[in-house]
Amino acid sequence: MEAEEVQNGNRRGRALRAAGLVLAMSVPAIVAAGCSASGRDESSSHPVILPGGPGQSARTIPADQAAGAQQKPKPNDADALYVERMIPHHAQALEMTKLVPSRAAAEPVKTMADRIEKSQGPEIEAMKAWLRNNGKPVPGTGHEHGGDASQHAGMPGMATPEQLRELAGLTGAPFEKRFVELMIAHHEGALVMAEQVRRDGADVFVEQMADDVVATQTAEIARMRSLLR
């Protein structure tokens, strides 16, 4: 029971961090709303609540400091490429988890799939918001990313269309074993991508997303490996 409560708390934490990312990215628009159409700052005498990043608390600062507080390094190509690729990468994980309820019997496998679904869904929405906020196109997340090999370029860990068809044709223990094997490889690929953007990226929010991927998916890989013993 205690372990289940910890797992539920982790899921809620990741969802809240994803929501916090979307909120934090809206701050420039909130600050801009304090200016009149004539360009005069009508809120200079009032404090501004500045939402923190994922996992951070909000803070109150003077309005005349708000613009400076938002000056962060601009996203670079590595940041954009990571987010653009991680959306379909997450989407394929969700495609795999959708097979679990009708094919798996083992509760640990069902629990793992449920945890992945509840965490990576909100993360996809946070990454879409980041792309829109930075004027980037948002990639699709439909079945084409799981089944089209052309979408796999540069995304380590992605299952091939043949592997997905194989997985969909299994049930019971054979399905559970293959699901865990493919998901471990999938998570390991996500870690490679996260480490790359941590090295080459510049945007603080993308770095926080990558940090979260490294922390949570490393732990999930360990749990999944224990299921194969």
Secondary structure, DSSP 4 states (H G I P E B T S, - for coil): -HHHHHHHHHHHHHHHHHHHHHHHHTHHHHHHTTB-TTS-BTTTTSEEEE--STT---EEEEGGGHHHHT--PPP-HHHHHHHHHHHHHHHHHHHHHTTHHHH---HHHHHHHHHHHHHHHHHHHHHHHHHHHTT-PPPP-STHHHH-GGGGTT-TTPPPHHHHHHHHT--HHHHHHHHHHHHHHHHHHHHHHHHHHHHH---HHHHHHHHHHHHHHHHHHHHHHHHT-
